[in-house]
């Protein structure tokens, strides 16, 4: 009988290989997971108000089209196409990088880094400069009332600078600036066109964030201030018409808020 030439340690090594095999199989499954994973997560996080349609690729390197959908199932498709890519080079430090390229909407990619912090998570903008995207105001119709009644038309310019967010103990802390400029706005409810251009600016310092609404130009004058304390938003504003435009804008003002002096009160 020929001697058994098998290594006496080989059988003992095989069980030790199982964890590596399982980790490798799990990673292979995760690496090939479809982009629909992202669309499902976004829909759940936004209560079905923000959707990703026509998803392609994988969850870490894919693309989709953005859709806004209100409670009444009004839906508006945003222009361009979102492309995203997740980087894992800093995963061993509990961090991941995310690059979002919105073709046809933003001229430069939005570069973010996410991480795990004590009791929550962090998200920060990697680039020191400003990132901006331009969208049609008609996209807001997809959110339902009152936007589907107002039927806004114009341009929305969203910009962020030095943005940092930290979630811990049920509170969301903000650093940096988030700004929305509504330019040359119009509405089917008013013969006055354009109604004006306005700016909504959110500035965070880590503790509280301040919100400011101001009018840049136009006969419909909006202004107000607010505060975000990490879990709740409070805002109080006022809207009124420029002299000689009160009658023309009366119907629109009645839809915006409650009567208050020479205009209407806006509150959240």
C-alpha positions in Angstrom: 0.0 0.0 0.0 1.4 3.4 -1.0 1.8 5.9 1.8 -0.7 8.7 2.2 1.1 11.8 0.8 -1.5 14.3 1.9 -0.3 17.1 4.2 -1.4 16.4 7.8 -2.3 20.0 8.3 -4.4 20.5 5.2 -7.7 19.3 6.7 -7.1 21.6 9.7 -6.7 24.6 7.4 -9.9 24.2 5.5 -12.3 25.3 8.3 -10.2 28.4 8.8 -10.7 29.4 5.2 -14.5 29.6 5.6 -14.6 33.2 7.0 -12.5 34.5 4.2 -14.7 32.7 1.6 -17.9 34.1 3.2 -16.4 37.6 3.3 -15.3 37.3 -0.3 -18.7 36.1 -1.4 -20.5 38.9 0.5 -18.2 41.5 -1.1 -18.8 40.0 -4.6 -22.5 40.2 -4.0 -22.3 43.8 -2.7 -20.0 44.9 -5.5 -22.5 43.8 -8.1 -25.6 45.0 -6.4 -27.8 47.1 -8.8 -28.4 50.8 -8.8 -32.0 50.1 -7.8 -30.7 49.7 -4.2 -30.0 53.5 -4.3 -33.4 54.4 -5.7 -35.1 52.3 -3.0 -33.1 54.0 -0.2 -33.8 57.5 -1.6 -37.5 56.9 -1.9 -37.7 55.5 1.6 -35.7 58.4 3.1 -37.9 61.1 1.3 -41.2 59.4 1.9 -41.6 58.8 -1.9 -41.2 62.5 -2.7 -37.8 62.2 -4.4 -37.4 59.2 -6.8 -34.7 57.9 -9.0 -36.0 56.6 -12.3 -34.4 54.7 -15.1 -31.5 53.5 -12.9 -28.5 52.0 -14.6 -25.3 50.4 -13.3 -24.5 49.4 -9.8 -25.1 51.0 -6.4 -21.6 52.3 -6.3 -21.2 53.4 -9.9 -24.5 54.2 -11.5 -26.8 56.8 -13.0 -30.5 57.7 -12.9 -33.0 60.5 -13.6 -34.4 62.6 -10.7 -38.2 62.8 -10.2 -40.1 64.9 -7.7 -43.5 63.4 -6.7 -46.1 64.9 -4.4 -48.8 63.3 -2.3 -51.3 63.6 -5.1 -48.9 61.8 -7.4 -48.0 64.8 -9.4 -44.6 64.1 -10.9 -42.0 66.1 -12.6 -38.8 64.8 -14.3 -35.7 66.9 -13.7 -33.5 67.7 -16.6 -30.1 66.0 -17.1 -29.0 62.7 -15.7 -27.4 62.0 -12.3 -24.2 60.0 -12.3 -22.6 58.8 -9.0 -19.5 57.0 -8.0 -18.5 55.7 -4.5 -14.9 55.4 -3.5 -13.7 52.9 -0.9 -10.0 53.8 -0.5 -10.8 55.3 3.0 -13.2 52.6 4.1 -10.7 51.2 6.6 -11.0 54.6 8.4 -14.8 54.4 8.4 -15.1 56.9 5.5 -16.4 56.7 1.9 -16.2 59.2 -0.9 -19.1 60.1 -3.2 -18.9 62.0 -6.4 -22.1 63.2 -8.0 -22.0 64.5 -11.6 -25.3 66.0 -12.8 -25.0 66.3 -16.5 -26.9 69.2 -18.0 -27.6 70.8 -14.6 -24.3 71.4 -12.8 -21.0 72.3 -14.5 -18.8 70.6 -11.9 -19.2 67.4 -9.8 -20.3 67.6 -6.2 -17.6 65.8 -4.2 -18.6 64.5 -0.8 -17.1 62.4 2.0 -19.3 60.5 4.5 -18.2 58.9 7.7 -19.4 57.3 10.9 -19.3 59.5 14.0 -20.2 58.8 17.7 -23.9 58.0 17.7 -24.5 59.0 14.1 -22.9 60.0 10.8 -21.1 62.9 9.0 -21.2 64.2 5.5 -19.0 67.0 4.2 -18.1 68.7 0.9 -14.6 67.9 -0.1 -14.0 70.9 -2.3 -13.5 74.3 -0.7 -15.2 76.1 -3.5 -18.9 76.6 -4.4 -21.0 73.9 -6.2 -24.0 75.1 -8.1 -26.8 73.6 -10.1 -29.6 75.2 -12.2 -33.1 73.7 -12.4 -36.4 74.9 -13.9 -38.8 76.2 -11.3 -41.6 74.1 -12.9 -39.9 71.1 -11.2 -41.7 72.1 -8.0 -45.0 71.2 -9.5 -44.1 67.6 -8.8 -44.3 68.2 -5.1 -48.1 68.8 -5.3 -50.0 71.6 -3.5 -49.6 74.5 -3.5 -47.0 74.3 -6.3 -49.3 72.6 -8.7 -51.8 75.5 -8.3 -49.2 78.3 -8.4 -47.5 76.6 -11.4 -44.1 78.5 -11.0 -42.0 79.2 -14.0 -38.4 80.5 -13.9 -35.0 79.3 -12.8 -33.8 77.8 -9.5 -30.1 78.0 -8.8 -29.0 75.8 -5.9 -25.5 76.4 -4.5 -23.6 75.0 -1.5 -20.3 76.1 0.0 -18.2 74.4 2.6 -21.1 72.2 3.5 -20.8 69.8 6.5 -23.6 67.9 8.2 -23.4 65.8 11.3 -26.2 63.6 12.6 -26.1 62.6 16.3 -28.8 61.9 19.0 -31.6 62.8 16.6 -30.2 66.2 15.7 -28.8 67.3 12.4 -26.0 69.9 12.8 -25.0 72.1 9.8 -21.9 74.0 8.8 -21.5 76.1 5.7 -24.0 77.8 3.3 -26.9 76.4 1.3 -28.5 79.0 -1.0 -31.4 78.9 -3.5 -31.9 81.8 -5.9 -35.3 81.9 -7.6 -34.8 84.0 -10.8 -37.4 85.8 -12.9 -40.3 83.9 -11.5 -43.7 83.7 -13.1 -47.1 82.1 -12.2 -50.2 81.3 -14.2 -52.2 82.9 -11.4 -50.8 86.4 -12.0 -50.7 88.6 -15.1 -47.6 90.3 -13.7 -44.5 88.9 -15.2 -41.9 88.5 -14.0 -43.0 88.5 -10.4 -39.5 88.9 -9.1 -36.3 87.2 -8.0 -35.7 86.0 -4.5 -33.0 84.4 -2.4 -33.3 81.8 0.4 -30.0 81.4 2.3 -29.3 78.9 5.1 -26.1 79.5 7.1 -25.0 76.9 9.7 -22.4 77.3 12.4 -22.7 73.8 14.0 -25.1 74.8 16.7 -28.0 76.6 15.1 -28.6 77.5 11.5 -30.2 80.7 10.4 -32.5 81.0 7.4 -33.0 84.3 5.5 -35.5 85.0 2.7 -34.9 88.3 0.8 -36.1 89.9 -2.5 -33.6 90.7 -5.2 -35.9 92.4 -7.7 -39.5 92.5 -8.7 -43.0 93.7 -7.6 -43.7 90.7 -5.3 -41.7 91.4 -2.2 -40.8 88.5 0.1 -38.8 88.6 3.3 -38.4 86.6 6.4 -36.1 84.9 8.9 -35.9 81.5 10.5 -33.9 79.1 12.7 -33.0 75.4 12.5 -32.0 74.0 15.9 -31.0 70.6 14.7 -34.4 69.0 14.8 -37.0 71.7 14.1 -37.4 74.6 11.7 -39.1 77.8 12.6 -39.7 80.5 10.0 -41.7 83.7 9.9 -42.0 85.8 6.8 -44.0 88.5 5.0 -45.1 89.0 1.4 -46.6 92.1 -0.1 -47.0 93.8 -3.5 -45.1 96.9 -4.6 -47.1 100.1 -5.0 -49.6 100.0 -7.9 -49.4 96.2 -8.1 -51.6 95.4 -5.1 -54.7 94.5 -7.1 -52.9 92.5 -9.7 -51.2 90.4 -7.1 -54.1 90.1 -4.6 -55.1 86.6 -5.7 -51.6 85.2 -5.6 -50.9 86.7 -2.2 -54.1 85.1 -0.8 -52.7 81.7 -1.8 -49.2 82.4 -0.3 -50.3 83.2 3.3 -52.8 84.7 5.8 -53.7 88.5 5.7 -51.3 90.6 7.7 -51.2 94.4 7.4 -50.5 95.4 3.8 -49.6 91.9 2.8 -49.7 88.3 4.0 -47.9 86.4 6.7 -45.8 83.3 5.8 -45.0 80.8 8.6 -43.6 77.4 9.0 
